[in-house]
Amino acid sequence: MAEAFPAVCFRDDLPGSCPCTVSLRDATLVIHGSDGPVATWRYDALGYEPTGDERAWLLVTPRQGSPSGPVTALVARDPALLAALAERVGEPDRSTITGLAAGRHALARRHWRSLGLFAVAAALALAGGWWAVTNLAPEVAAELMPVETERQLGSALATAFLADKETVPAGPAVAAVEGIVARLAAAADTRGTTFTVHVVDDPQVNALALPGGQIVVFTGLLREAGSAEEVAGVLAHEIQHVLRRHAIKRLVQQFGSAAVIGAATGGGNLGRLAGRAGELVQLSYGRDQESEADREGIALLHRAGLPPESMTSFFERLRRMAPDGLPELLATHPDTGRRIEEARRLAAALPKADRVPLAIDWDDVRASLGPR
């Protein structure tokens, strides 16, 4: 039997995305489910479309008029599968497949092709024509959503979330947070994401990330931080939640990809989804997501020339200050003690490097916020 490769398929007889395997024959691609082969496609009857912001996924669909059976689409990412498939197809499909890892597509073309694919998927899902899309796994839905679409969705969510809150319009605190975010973003692979900062006058010791680069910081956090570098540690963590698209995945898990896809592309009720922004804020990230944001946030601090241990120093400060009850920032992060120890270990393992302190007078920032 030919070698089988892992993939994900979408079927009109089953809800959601389904894990599957793919074997390649001389003239055909065979998709296998848990009970055996479910579809056989000729290579020359298929369309091959790179997707995802990094163009690391390949969407394979039968061309119009080609028989397909219950399987409507296949998403492949396994490098071995992509390499084997490229050997069996002709040009220009071979160049499309081999161009995934090489990143040969221009940024503008990547954006518009991704946006077009996402919009088509949304239209089909909303019309019921490709209803499996409405149950995409969060990881796949996040990969399919272009950065610009995520930005529009995040802006609407931020507007709804901040509607009943008092924001700090300008001043030393806003300038400090914007400067910290700019320093971190300059050292990050933002992939087109830009960040918008909102400082909210609220005693919560907390910060949060909404999709598309919306960062909310509560003044309670700024008052408790001992330095700009400690705030940078918190914001590095939140920035990684955005860049790793954790918030989009939370949205899909909570509300379903049909609602998120429809709202983001104008085909659904964006107002209704935005009106539930408060629910999104209350959702907890998974343990793996928190660990990833810690790990990548510490690495980001290092690249930005900031002390990587500043993340743990602030968490430790809060834990010492509130022995009888954790502040919001820690209460929403499970296994606080274990995560602090792991973050300390990761920071200590990084190579020594010159540090460039943030040029921010933190006493002036805190004084500008007035009395507690």
C-alpha positions, -999 to 999 in steps of 0.1 A, spaced: 0 0 0 12 35 -8 25 56 21 -3 75 40 0 111 50 -20 130 77 -45 157 65 -78 172 74 -109 168 52 -144 183 51 -174 161 42 -210 170 34 -222 139 53 -204 147 86 -202 178 107 -170 196 112 -135 189 100 -123 153 100 -88 139 105 -79 117 76 -50 102 57 -40 106 21 -22 81 -2 -9 91 -36 -11 68 -66 2 74 -102 -29 94 -113 -50 97 -82 -52 110 -47 -70 88 -23 -85 101 10 -89 75 37 -112 79 67 -114 58 98 -134 32 79 -114 31 47 -112 51 15 -139 78 12 -128 97 -20 -106 92 -50 -96 123 -70 -76 127 -102 -47 152 -98 -57 170 -130 -93 175 -117 -82 194 -86 -75 230 -76 -46 238 -54 -48 270 -33 -23 282 -7 -40 296 24 -33 310 58 -14 341 65 19 323 63 8 303 32 18 271 50 -15 253 43 -27 239 10 -64 238 2 -73 211 -23 -107 211 -39 -123 194 -70 -126 219 -99 -160 229 -109 -178 201 -127 -155 174 -113 -171 145 -93 -161 146 -56 -184 124 -35 -189 132 2 -155 150 5 -157 187 -4 -122 199 5 -89 187 18 -64 208 39 -28 196 38 2 208 58 25 179 62 58 187 44 62 151 32 27 151 17 33 184 0 66 172 -14 51 139 -27 21 157 -42 44 182 -60 62 154 -77 29 141 -92 12 172 -106 21 194 -136 28 231 -138 15 256 -126 2 234 -97 37 222 -89 49 257 -85 19 266 -63 27 237 -39 64 241 -38 60 279 -33 43 273 1 75 269 21 95 291 -1 72 321 5 74 332 -31 40 350 -32 41 387 -29 25 401 3 -3 419 -15 -12 388 -36 -10 367 -4 -35 390 13 -60 392 -14 -60 355 -23 -64 347 14 -92 372 18 -109 359 -13 -108 323 -1 -120 333 33 -149 353 19 -159 324 -4 -158 300 25 -180 324 45 -205 328 18 -208 291 13 -211 285 50 -238 311 54 -257 298 24 -254 262 36 -236 251 5 -204 241 24 -218 237 58 -187 218 71 -169 251 71 -191 263 99 -175 237 121 -139 243 113 -114 235 140 -103 267 157 -68 263 145 -79 260 108 -104 289 111 -76 311 126 -53 302 97 -79 310 71 -87 345 85 -66 373 69 -50 398 93 -70 426 79 -103 408 85 -92 400 121 -83 436 126 -118 447 116 -134 422 139 -111 432 168 -119 469 163 -156 462 166 -151 440 197 -129 467 213 -155 494 206 -183 473 222 -161 463 252 -150 499 260 -184 515 255 -193 516 292 -157 521 305 -138 552 312 -106 554 291 -76 575 297 -75 597 265 -39 609 267 -10 617 291 20 600 305 3 566 311 -10 563 276 23 574 261 42 549 283 21 519 273 22 529 236 60 532 238 63 498 254 41 482 228 60 499 200 93 486 214 81 451 216 63 451 183 95 463 166 112 431 178 83 408 169 73 390 137 39 408 135 30 395 100 11 427 92 -6 431 126 -6 466 141 -14 473 177 -39 497 192 -36 505 229 -65 514 252 -58 524 289 -89 520 310 -93 538 344 -102 508 365 -86 494 397 -83 459 382 -47 447 381 -51 433 346 -45 436 309 -60 417 280 -57 411 242 -85 412 217 -82 400 181 -64 421 156 -39 439 179 -63 455 203 -45 458 237 -64 469 269 -45 479 300 -62 487 333 -47 515 354 -47 491 384 -19 472 367 1 504 360 -2 516 396 10 482 410 40 478 386 74 488 399 88 498 366 81 501 329 100 468 323 76 449 345 47 462 324 66 452 293 67 417 307 29 416 309 24 432 275 49 408 258 26 380 270 -5 397 257 11 405 224 19 369 219 -18 360 225 -26 383 195 2 370 172 -6 334 180 -42 342 173 -54 327 206 -83 352 208 -97 342 174 -95 305 185 -114 314 217 -141 331 197 -145 301 174 -147 277 204 -173 299 222 -195 311 194 -188 288 164 -169 295 133 -201 304 113 -208 334 136 -171 345 136 -166 340 98 -200 357 90 -193 387 113 -158 392 101 -168 392 64 -200 412 67 -223 383 61 -233 379 98 -244 400 127 -212 417 138 -232 439 163 -245 409 181 -211 393 183 -195 425 194 -222 430 220 -209 398 236 -174 411 239 -176 409 276 -181 372 274 -150 368 254 -129 387 280 -142 363 306 -131 332 287 -99 316 299 -71 306 275 -61 270 275 -30 259 294 -11 253 262 -20 288 250 -9 304 283 24 284 282 30 295 246 24 331 254 47 329 284 75 312 264 72 334 233 67 366 254 100 359 273 118 354 240 103 387 227 115 406 258 150 392 251 149 403 214 137 437 224 167 443 246 146 441 278 151 419 308 133 386 302 129 380 339 106 412 341 76 390 334 81 369 365 92 397 387 58 414 383 39 382 389 59 376 420 53 411 432 16 406 429 17 373 446 36 388 476 11 417 478 -20 396 478 -14 365 499 -51 360 507 -64 365 472 -48 367 438 -53 398 416 -73 394 384 -41 390 363 -30 360 383 -64 346 391 -72 341 354 -39 322 349 -41 286 363 -11 270 381 4 304 389 33 290 409 43 264 383 41 290 355 62 314 374 89 288 380 89 278 344 91 314 332 120 320 356 137 289 341 132 300 305 145 335 312 176 321 329 183 299 299 186 327 274 220 339 264 233 371 281 228 402 261 230 440 265 199 456 279 186 490 269 162 503 296 130 519 286 133 557 288 102 561 309 99 579 343 77 554 360 71 575 391 58 602 367 35 577 350 20 565 383 16 601 396 -3 611 365 -30 585 374 -39 603 406 -47 587 440 -59 551 441 
